[in-house]
Amino acid sequence: MKTYTVYIMASAKNGTLYIGMTNDIVRGVFEHKQGLVEGFTKKYNVHRLVYVETHDDVGIATQREKRLKEWQRAWKIDLIESQNPKWNDLYETLNA
């Protein structure tokens, strides 16, 4: 069964935020971190994975990504801090 991950990346604590969705979180975040993805994350140095949630249904994951993108910034920060109050980079925990 495939899983789909909705994730938030940040440039730093309370910094620039990026919300995305992927079916391979390790590959996707690696590409952002290495600057292999042209666009927003490369331009604004958004390389810290600060929030992840997984879904078994691509439709639900896509809806959640779109919904989070519409949220106010304060709500996004509250969401991140509810799971990751220190804004640690979660990338290293993905393979653990």
N, C-alpha and C positions, 0 to 999 in steps of 0.2 A: 504494500500500500504506500502510495506517495504521501509525503507531508509537504505542506506549504508554510513558509515562515514569513510573517509580517515583522518588520524590524525597524528600529530607529537608530540612526547613526548621528553623532554629534562631533563638532570640531573641538569642543572642550566642554567642561561643566557650564551649563547655561549658555552654550554657544549656539552656532548655527546648527539646525536640525534637518535631517533628511529621513523621509519615510519611504520604505520600499517593500516589495514582496518578491519571494523567490522560491523555487523548488529545490535549491541547493545553497543553503545559507553559508557554508564554509567557502565554496567557490565564489559566491557573490560578494561576500565581505572581503575576501582576499583580493578580488579584482578592484574593489574600491580602494583598499589600503595601498595597493601597488600603483594606483593611478592608471589602471588599464581601461577604466570606463571614462570616456569623455563626457563632460557635462558638469552638473552641479557639484557633486562630491569632489571631483578633482579641482575645480575652480576655487572652491571655498575650503579646501583641506578638511573635509568631513570624513574622518577615518576611524573614529571610535565607535564601536558597537555598544550601545547602552541599553537596548531593550529588544527582547524577542518574544514572540508568541507563535505557537504552531497550530495549524488547522489541517484536517484531513480532506477538506473540500476546497477546491480551487475557487469556487464561486464565493464561499464565505470569506476566504482569505482576501480575495479581491475587494469585496464589499468593505471589509474591515480596514484595508489599506486606504480606500477612498474616504471612508468615514473619518479615520484619524487625520488625514490630510486637511479635512475641513474643520477640525477642532481648533479652538483658541490655543495659542502658545502656552498659556498657563496650565491648561488641562493636560497638554502633552508633557510638560515638565512634571506635573503631579503624577502622571502615569509612570514616567521613568523613575521618579524617586520612590514610588510605592514598591518597586521591585529592585531598584539599584540606587540607593540613597547616596552613594559615593561616586556615582557615575563611572564606575570601573569599566574598562574595556572588556566586554564579555567574549571577545573572539577566542581567547585562549581556552575558555571553558567549553567551547563547542566540540572539541575532540576528546575531552576528558571522559 
